[in-house]
Amino acid sequence: MANNFKEESTEEINIIMQQSQSAFEAYQKTNAEQKALFLEAIADEIEAIGDALLQKAAEETNLPLPRLTGERGRTTGQLRMFAGMLREGSWVEASIDTALPNRTPLPRPDLRKMLVPLGPVVVFGASNFPFAYSTAGGDTASALGAGCSVVVKAHPAHAETSEMVYQAIKKAIVSSNMPEHVFQHVHGTSFESGKALVQADDTAAVGFTGSTVGGLALLQYSSERKKPIPVFSEMGSINPVIFLPDTLNKNAADLAAQYAGSITLGVGQFCTNPGLMLAVEGEGLDNFYKLLGNGIEDIKPAKMLHAGIHAAYEKKSHAALEQGGVTSVVKSATEAIDIEAQPTIALVSAETFLENHLLHEEVFGPYSLMVVCKDELELIKVLKSVSGQLTTTVMGTDEDFAGHSNLLQLLPSIAGRVLFNGVPTGVEVCASMVHGGPFPATTDSRFTAVGINAAKRWVRPVCFQNCPDVLLPLALQQANPTKIWRLFDGEWKK
């Protein structure tokens, strides 16, 4: 297999998950401050590797050093963000309803509820983010922050980068005096190893970022277990962008420059890449598309992450462009070589788009399809035909927004993030971010994979009834020793 790393057998994976369960039980005995210091130690150790980590990632992924430097900063930043979450403490959603022994006709018992960790979490590293969605990325950071142990399956496309980050985490485990197996790391290219990780008895939940095929396979593996477990897969998204008439008439040049950049950013290898554009026919649209085409022609092809992603881009983009009714294809004026992807846009009528589901499928790379609609009603019909998305964006003036209320009301039902006058590429890591969406963007639209609330994927609520105060978790004890915000008899208090 790639990079000569050993692929664990099913028996070895079962042992690894048993070790993870034992570590999880020990990890529960550490307090919030100890966990926070551990997360910060991981961030410190990753940074201590220095440029060698960036060079290795560039070698394995073809990503440029400035992009990787920023992604490493995002990765260490979100580790420290979850450390801050642990110190602040209210994320556990502690609520207390004290006993009412004299209430009639029935007394009320003392009831106290909080979120508790699920258990060992299996994380599958993503190919397009070797740091932020991989070994020490958001899934790992949020799961460790939530109090879970973690087993990461390295993505084979950047296995050596993943191994370097793993060694940094091992150092942090030792320096923070954490359980030895609170974090473990496995390699593998076979479907069998992924299936074994999901179906091991001790696995409590799964995190995945990747293709729809891969995410649904993990969901199927979970459903085959005697005890199904939650699988949080972030999968395909074409991230529709709506261009309203007034802004096309007034701002075509700026919009074209903005979206030529967004479509081709990172060679189009972002899950929020704008793969679908929608607009009503007219001179404004004609001018915008011409200017956008000029911008696309000027952008040179660049290498994709690896040969597999390039082959998929070639196959899916060619299949889409060969469909009847797809016209006005514009490509980069520079020919692509090796595993370079050629930036491409095309036009299709709304009628054709509605009749041909293949055109609804994600083409992962620097590609976008413009759907030309006769009027707003047809545009809404097209938008309703598109499956769940991570993002949807609307570009418009105040006049546009005032005249399209029915369209705007539809947008939150389609995606987890609704953008106005921006580009979907770029995901801020903060408490207010939602990086999720209705199926098939994700397998569970109630959660986000980015931001503090990503930790909510790895927990469940537990209620303690009439529990002696000394036996309660600190967050629920009467004196509130951790000094967190709690909903106490219907009022938020510290």
C-alpha positions as CSV (number, residue, x, y, z in Angstrom):
1,M,0.0,0.0,0.0
2,A,1.0,3.6,-0.3
3,N,4.0,4.7,1.8
4,N,4.5,1.2,3.1
5,F,2.4,1.7,6.2
6,K,1.0,-1.5,7.7
7,E,-2.7,-2.2,7.2
8,E,-4.3,-3.5,10.4
9,S,-6.4,-6.6,10.2
10,T,-9.9,-6.9,11.5
11,E,-8.6,-8.6,14.6
12,E,-6.1,-5.8,15.3
13,I,-8.7,-3.2,14.7
14,N,-10.9,-4.8,17.3
15,I,-8.1,-4.7,19.8
16,I,-7.5,-1.1,19.0
17,M,-11.1,-0.2,19.6
18,Q,-11.0,-2.2,22.9
19,Q,-8.0,-0.1,24.0
20,S,-9.9,3.0,22.9
21,Q,-12.8,2.0,25.2
22,S,-10.5,1.5,28.1
23,A,-8.9,4.9,27.5
24,F,-12.3,6.5,27.2
25,E,-13.2,5.2,30.7
26,A,-10.0,6.6,32.1
27,Y,-10.4,9.9,30.2
28,Q,-13.7,10.5,32.1
29,K,-11.6,10.9,35.3
30,T,-9.9,14.0,33.9
31,N,-11.4,17.4,34.5
32,A,-12.2,20.1,32.0
33,E,-9.0,22.0,32.7
34,Q,-6.8,18.9,32.1
35,K,-8.6,18.2,28.8
36,A,-8.1,21.8,27.8
37,L,-4.4,21.7,28.5
38,F,-4.2,18.4,26.5
39,L,-5.8,20.0,23.4
40,E,-3.5,23.0,23.7
41,A,-0.5,20.7,24.0
42,I,-1.5,19.0,20.8
43,A,-1.6,22.4,19.1
44,D,1.8,23.2,20.5
45,E,3.3,20.0,19.3
46,I,1.9,20.3,15.8
47,E,3.4,23.8,15.5
48,A,6.7,22.5,16.9
49,I,7.2,20.2,13.9
50,G,7.7,23.4,11.9
51,D,8.2,23.6,8.1
52,A,8.9,19.9,7.8
53,L,5.2,19.2,8.2
54,L,4.2,21.7,5.6
55,Q,6.8,20.4,3.1
56,K,5.6,16.8,3.5
57,A,1.9,17.9,3.1
58,A,2.8,19.9,-0.1
59,E,4.7,16.9,-1.4
60,E,1.7,14.5,-0.9
61,T,-1.2,16.8,-1.9
62,N,0.1,19.3,-4.4
63,L,-1.3,22.0,-2.3
64,P,0.8,25.3,-2.1
65,L,2.6,26.2,1.1
66,P,0.6,29.4,1.8
67,R,-2.6,27.4,1.7
68,L,-1.1,24.7,4.0
69,T,0.3,27.3,6.4
70,G,-3.2,28.8,6.8
71,E,-4.8,25.4,7.2
72,R,-2.3,24.4,9.9
73,G,-3.2,27.6,11.7
74,R,-6.9,26.8,11.4
75,T,-6.2,23.3,12.8
76,T,-4.3,24.5,15.9
77,G,-6.7,27.3,16.3
78,Q,-9.7,25.0,16.5
79,L,-7.9,22.8,19.0
80,R,-7.5,25.9,21.2
81,M,-11.1,26.9,20.6
82,F,-12.3,23.6,22.1
83,A,-10.0,24.2,25.0
84,G,-11.7,27.5,25.6
85,M,-15.1,25.7,25.3
86,L,-14.1,23.3,28.0
87,R,-13.0,26.1,30.4
88,E,-16.2,28.1,29.8
89,G,-18.2,25.0,30.4
90,S,-21.8,25.8,29.4
91,W,-21.6,23.6,26.3
92,V,-22.8,20.7,28.5
93,E,-26.2,22.3,28.6
94,A,-26.7,21.7,32.3
95,S,-30.3,22.2,33.5
96,I,-31.8,21.7,36.9
97,D,-35.4,21.4,38.1
98,T,-35.3,21.1,41.8
99,A,-37.7,18.9,43.8
100,L,-41.3,20.1,44.6
101,P,-42.3,17.7,47.3
102,N,-45.5,19.6,48.1
103,R,-46.8,20.0,44.6
104,T,-50.3,18.5,44.0
105,P,-51.6,16.3,42.8
106,L,-48.1,14.8,42.3
107,P,-44.8,15.9,43.8
108,R,-41.9,16.6,41.4
109,P,-38.6,14.8,42.0
110,D,-35.2,16.6,41.7
111,L,-34.2,16.4,38.0
112,R,-30.8,17.3,36.6
113,K,-29.7,16.9,33.0
114,M,-26.5,17.4,31.1
115,L,-24.7,16.1,28.0
116,V,-22.2,13.2,28.4
117,P,-19.8,11.7,25.9
118,L,-20.8,8.7,23.7
119,G,-17.6,6.7,23.8
120,P,-14.8,5.9,21.3
121,V,-15.2,7.9,18.0
122,V,-13.7,6.8,14.7
123,V,-12.6,9.6,12.4
124,F,-11.9,9.1,8.7
125,G,-9.3,11.6,7.4
126,A,-10.3,13.8,4.4
127,S,-8.3,13.9,1.3
128,N,-8.7,17.6,0.5
129,F,-7.8,19.0,4.0
130,P,-4.7,17.2,5.2
131,F,-4.7,19.1,8.5
132,A,-8.1,20.7,9.3
133,Y,-10.3,17.7,8.4
134,S,-7.8,15.0,9.1
135,T,-5.7,13.6,11.9
136,A,-6.0,16.5,14.4
137,G,-8.8,18.2,12.6
138,G,-12.2,19.3,13.6
139,D,-13.7,15.9,14.2
140,T,-10.8,14.8,16.4
141,A,-10.6,18.1,18.3
142,S,-14.4,18.2,18.9
143,A,-14.5,14.6,20.0
144,L,-11.6,14.9,22.4
145,G,-13.2,18.1,23.7
146,A,-16.5,16.3,24.2
147,G,-14.7,13.7,26.4
148,C,-14.4,10.9,23.8
149,S,-11.4,8.8,22.9
150,V,-10.6,8.9,19.1
151,V,-9.2,6.5,16.5
152,V,-8.3,8.1,13.2
153,K,-8.0,6.3,9.9
154,A,-5.4,8.2,7.9
155,H,-6.3,9.1,4.4
156,P,-3.9,7.2,2.1
157,A,-3.4,10.2,-0.1
158,H,-1.4,12.0,2.7
159,A,-0.5,9.1,5.0
160,E,3.0,10.4,5.9
161,T,1.6,13.8,6.8
162,S,-1.0,12.1,9.0
163,E,1.7,10.0,10.7
164,M,3.7,13.1,11.5
165,V,0.6,14.7,13.2
166,Y,0.0,11.4,15.0
167,Q,3.5,11.5,16.5
168,A,2.8,15.1,17.7
169,I,-0.4,13.9,19.4
170,K,1.5,11.0,21.1
171,K,3.9,13.5,22.6
172,A,1.0,15.6,23.9
173,I,-0.5,12.5,25.5
174,V,2.7,11.9,27.4
175,S,3.3,15.5,28.4
176,S,-0.4,15.9,29.5
177,N,-0.5,12.6,31.4
178,M,-3.5,11.4,29.4
179,P,-4.5,7.7,28.9
180,E,-2.1,6.1,26.4
181,H,-4.8,5.1,24.0
182,V,-7.0,8.2,24.2
183,F,-5.9,8.8,20.6
184,Q,-4.9,6.0,18.1
185,H,-4.0,6.0,14.5
186,V,-4.4,3.4,11.8
187,H,-3.6,3.1,8.1
188,G,-5.4,1.3,5.4
189,T,-6.7,1.4,1.8
190,S,-9.2,-1.4,1.8
191,F,-12.9,-1.2,2.4
192,E,-12.5,-4.0,4.9
193,S,-10.5,-1.8,7.3
194,G,-13.1,1.0,7.2
195,K,-15.9,-1.5,7.7
196,A,-14.1,-3.1,10.7
197,L,-13.6,0.2,12.4
198,V,-17.3,1.1,12.0
199,Q,-18.6,-2.3,13.1
200,A,-16.2,-2.9,16.0
201,D,-18.3,-3.5,19.2
202,D,-16.6,-0.6,21.0
203,T,-17.1,2.1,18.4
204,A,-19.6,4.6,19.5
205,A,-19.8,7.1,16.6
206,V,-18.2,7.9,13.3
207,G,-17.0,11.2,11.7
208,F,-16.4,11.4,7.9
209,T,-15.7,14.0,5.3
210,G,-15.6,12.9,1.7
211,S,-17.7,11.5,-1.1
212,T,-21.4,10.6,-1.1
213,V,-20.5,7.0,-2.0
214,G,-18.0,6.8,1.0
215,G,-20.3,8.4,3.5
216,L,-23.3,6.3,2.6
217,A,-21.1,3.1,2.8
218,L,-20.2,4.0,6.4
219,L,-23.9,4.6,7.2
220,Q,-24.7,1.2,5.7
221,Y,-22.0,-0.4,7.8
222,S,-23.6,1.2,10.9
223,S,-27.1,0.0,10.1
224,E,-25.8,-3.6,9.8
225,R,-24.6,-3.6,13.4
226,K,-26.6,-5.2,16.2
227,K,-26.5,-1.8,17.9
228,P,-26.4,0.9,15.2
229,I,-24.3,4.0,16.0
230,P,-24.5,7.6,14.7
231,V,-22.5,8.3,11.6
232,F,-21.9,12.0,10.9
233,S,-20.8,12.1,7.2
234,E,-20.3,15.4,5.3
235,M,-20.7,14.4,1.7
236,G,-21.5,16.0,-1.7
237,S,-22.8,19.5,-2.2
238,I,-23.1,21.7,-5.4
239,N,-23.8,24.8,-3.4
240,P,-26.2,26.7,-5.6
241,V,-25.7,30.4,-6.2
242,I,-28.6,32.6,-7.3
243,F,-27.9,35.8,-9.3
244,L,-30.8,38.2,-9.2
245,P,-31.5,40.5,-12.1
246,D,-30.8,44.0,-10.7
247,T,-27.3,43.0,-9.4
248,L,-26.5,41.3,-12.8
249,N,-27.4,44.6,-14.6
250,K,-25.4,46.8,-12.2
251,N,-22.5,44.6,-11.0
252,A,-21.7,42.0,-13.7
253,A,-17.9,42.7,-13.9
254,D,-17.4,42.5,-10.1
255,L,-19.6,39.4,-9.8
256,A,-17.7,37.7,-12.7
257,A,-14.3,38.3,-11.1
258,Q,-15.5,37.2,-7.7
259,Y,-17.0,33.9,-9.0
260,A,-14.2,33.1,-11.4
261,G,-12.0,33.1,-8.3
262,S,-14.4,31.1,-6.1
263,I,-15.0,28.4,-8.7
264,T,-11.3,27.8,-9.2
265,L,-10.0,28.4,-5.6
266,G,-7.9,25.5,-4.5
267,V,-8.5,23.9,-7.9
268,G,-12.2,23.7,-7.0
269,Q,-11.4,21.1,-4.3
270,F,-13.6,22.6,-1.5
271,C,-16.9,21.0,-0.3
272,T,-18.4,24.5,-0.6
273,N,-17.3,25.1,-4.2
274,P,-20.1,26.9,-6.2
275,G,-20.9,24.1,-8.6
276,L,-24.3,25.4,-9.7
277,M,-25.4,28.9,-10.7
278,L,-29.0,30.0,-11.3
279,A,-30.4,33.2,-13.0
280,V,-33.3,34.4,-15.0
281,E,-32.5,35.0,-18.7
282,G,-31.8,38.5,-19.9
283,E,-29.0,40.9,-21.0
284,G,-27.6,41.1,-17.5
285,L,-27.1,37.4,-17.4
286,D,-25.6,37.3,-20.9
287,N,-23.1,40.0,-20.0
288,F,-22.2,38.3,-16.7
289,Y,-21.6,34.9,-18.3
290,K,-19.4,36.5,-21.0
291,L,-17.3,38.2,-18.4
292,L,-17.2,35.1,-16.2
293,G,-16.0,33.1,-19.3
294,N,-13.2,35.6,-19.9
295,G,-12.1,35.1,-16.3
296,I,-12.2,31.3,-16.6
297,E,-10.2,31.4,-19.8
298,D,-7.4,33.4,-18.0
299,I,-7.0,31.0,-15.1
300,K,-4.4,28.3,-15.7
301,P,-5.0,24.6,-14.8
302,A,-3.4,23.3,-11.7
303,K,-2.6,19.9,-10.2
304,M,-5.3,18.3,-8.2
305,L,-4.7,16.5,-4.9
306,H,-4.0,13.1,-6.4
307,A,-4.6,11.0,-9.4
308,G,-7.9,9.5,-8.2
309,I,-9.6,12.8,-7.7
310,H,-8.3,14.0,-11.1
311,A,-9.7,10.9,-12.8
312,A,-13.1,11.5,-11.1
313,Y,-13.1,15.1,-12.2
314,E,-12.3,14.2,-15.8
315,K,-15.0,11.5,-15.9
316,K,-17.8,13.5,-14.2
317,S,-17.1,16.8,-16.0
318,H,-16.9,15.1,-19.4
319,A,-20.1,13.2,-18.7
320,A,-21.9,16.4,-17.7
321,L,-20.7,18.4,-20.7
322,E,-21.8,15.6,-23.1
323,Q,-25.4,15.8,-22.0
324,G,-27.9,17.1,-24.5
325,G,-28.7,20.8,-24.1
326,V,-25.5,21.7,-22.3
327,T,-24.0,24.6,-24.3
328,S,-21.6,27.6,-24.2
329,V,-18.8,25.6,-22.6
330,V,-15.9,27.8,-21.6
331,K,-12.6,26.3,-20.5
332,S,-9.2,27.6,-19.5
333,A,-7.3,28.7,-22.5
334,T,-4.3,26.7,-21.3
335,E,-4.3,23.0,-21.8
336,A,-4.1,20.8,-18.8
337,I,-1.3,18.3,-18.4
338,D,-0.6,15.4,-16.0
339,I,-3.2,15.6,-13.1
340,E,-4.1,19.2,-13.7
341,A,-7.7,20.2,-13.8
342,Q,-9.0,22.5,-16.5
343,P,-11.4,25.2,-15.2
344,T,-14.7,24.9,-16.9
345,I,-18.2,26.5,-17.0
346,A,-21.3,25.7,-19.1
347,L,-24.9,26.8,-19.7
348,V,-28.1,24.7,-19.6
349,S,-31.8,25.6,-19.7
350,A,-33.9,25.1,-16.6
351,E,-36.1,22.7,-18.6
352,T,-33.2,20.5,-19.5
353,F,-31.8,20.6,-16.0
354,L,-35.1,19.6,-14.4
355,E,-35.3,16.6,-16.8
356,N,-31.7,15.3,-16.4
357,H,-30.7,14.3,-12.9
358,L,-27.1,13.7,-13.9
359,L,-26.7,17.5,-14.1
360,H,-27.6,17.7,-10.4
361,E,-24.6,15.7,-9.4
362,E,-21.4,17.2,-7.9
363,V,-18.4,17.6,-10.1
364,F,-15.6,17.9,-7.6
365,G,-13.2,20.4,-9.1
366,P,-13.1,23.8,-10.8
367,Y,-16.4,23.3,-12.6
368,S,-19.7,25.2,-12.5
369,L,-23.0,24.9,-14.4
370,M,-25.2,27.9,-15.1
371,V,-28.9,27.1,-15.2
372,V,-30.9,29.7,-17.2
373,C,-34.5,30.2,-16.1
374,K,-37.4,31.9,-17.8
375,D,-38.7,33.6,-14.7
376,E,-38.6,33.5,-10.9
377,L,-41.2,30.7,-10.7
378,E,-39.0,28.5,-12.8
379,L,-35.9,29.4,-10.8
380,I,-37.8,28.4,-7.6
381,K,-38.8,25.1,-9.3
382,V,-35.1,24.4,-10.1
383,L,-34.0,25.3,-6.6
384,K,-36.6,22.9,-5.1
385,S,-35.4,20.1,-7.3
386,V,-31.9,20.4,-5.9
387,S,-31.1,18.1,-3.0
388,G,-29.8,19.2,0.4
389,Q,-26.8,21.4,0.4
390,L,-24.1,22.7,2.7
391,T,-24.6,26.2,1.4
392,T,-26.8,28.3,-0.8
393,T,-25.9,31.9,-1.8
394,V,-28.0,34.8,-3.2
395,M,-26.4,37.7,-5.0
396,G,-28.6,40.8,-5.1
397,T,-29.3,44.4,-4.5
398,D,-31.7,45.8,-1.9
399,E,-34.2,46.1,-4.8
400,D,-33.6,42.4,-5.7
401,F,-34.2,41.3,-2.1
402,A,-37.4,43.4,-1.8
403,G,-38.8,41.8,-4.9
404,H,-38.0,38.1,-4.3
405,S,-39.4,37.3,-0.9
406,N,-40.8,33.9,-1.9
407,L,-37.4,32.9,-3.1
408,L,-35.6,34.1,0.0
409,Q,-38.0,32.3,2.3
410,L,-37.1,29.0,0.6
411,L,-33.4,29.1,1.1
412,P,-33.1,27.9,4.8
413,S,-34.9,24.7,3.9
414,I,-32.2,23.8,1.3
415,A,-28.9,24.4,3.1
416,G,-27.2,24.7,6.4
417,R,-25.7,28.1,5.6
418,V,-27.4,30.8,3.6
419,L,-25.1,33.5,2.3
420,F,-25.9,37.0,0.9
421,N,-23.6,38.7,-1.5
422,G,-20.5,36.6,-0.9
423,V,-18.9,33.4,-2.0
424,P,-19.5,30.0,-0.3
425,T,-15.8,29.0,-0.3
426,G,-14.3,29.8,3.0
427,V,-15.7,28.5,6.3
428,E,-15.1,30.5,9.5
429,V,-14.4,28.5,12.6
430,C,-16.6,30.0,15.3
431,A,-19.7,29.3,17.4
432,S,-22.1,30.7,14.8
433,M,-20.9,28.7,11.9
434,V,-23.0,25.8,10.5
435,H,-21.2,23.4,8.3
436,G,-23.8,20.9,7.6
437,G,-27.1,20.6,5.8
438,P,-30.0,18.4,4.7
439,F,-29.3,15.0,3.2
440,P,-27.2,14.2,1.1
441,A,-25.0,17.1,2.1
442,T,-24.7,15.3,5.5
443,T,-26.3,12.3,7.1
444,D,-27.7,14.4,10.0
445,S,-28.7,18.0,9.3
446,R,-29.1,18.7,13.0
447,F,-25.4,19.1,13.5
448,T,-22.4,21.1,12.3
449,A,-18.9,19.8,11.5
450,V,-17.3,23.2,12.2
451,G,-17.3,25.4,15.3
452,I,-17.9,24.8,19.0
453,N,-21.2,23.1,18.4
454,A,-19.4,20.3,16.4
455,A,-18.9,18.7,19.9
456,K,-22.6,18.1,20.1
457,R,-22.2,15.2,17.6
458,W,-20.4,13.1,20.2
459,V,-22.6,13.5,23.2
460,R,-26.1,12.5,24.5
461,P,-28.3,13.8,27.3
462,V,-28.5,12.1,30.6
463,C,-31.0,12.9,33.4
464,F,-30.1,12.3,37.1
465,Q,-33.2,11.9,39.3
466,N,-33.0,12.4,43.0
467,C,-29.3,11.7,42.8
468,P,-27.3,12.5,46.0
469,D,-25.3,15.7,45.4
470,V,-21.9,14.1,46.1
471,L,-22.6,11.6,43.3
472,L,-23.5,14.1,40.7
473,P,-21.2,15.4,38.0
474,L,-19.6,18.7,39.0
475,A,-21.7,20.6,36.5
476,L,-24.9,19.5,38.2
477,Q,-23.9,19.8,41.8
478,Q,-26.0,22.3,43.8
479,A,-23.1,24.6,44.6
480,N,-22.0,24.8,40.9
481,P,-18.3,24.3,41.7
482,T,-17.4,24.8,38.0
483,K,-19.2,28.2,37.9
484,I,-20.9,27.5,34.6
485,W,-24.1,28.9,33.2
486,R,-27.0,26.5,34.0
487,L,-30.8,26.6,33.5
488,F,-31.8,26.5,37.1
489,D,-35.6,26.2,37.7
490,G,-36.2,27.9,34.4
491,E,-33.7,30.7,34.9
492,W,-30.2,31.0,33.5
493,K,-27.8,31.3,36.5
494,K,-24.2,30.9,37.5
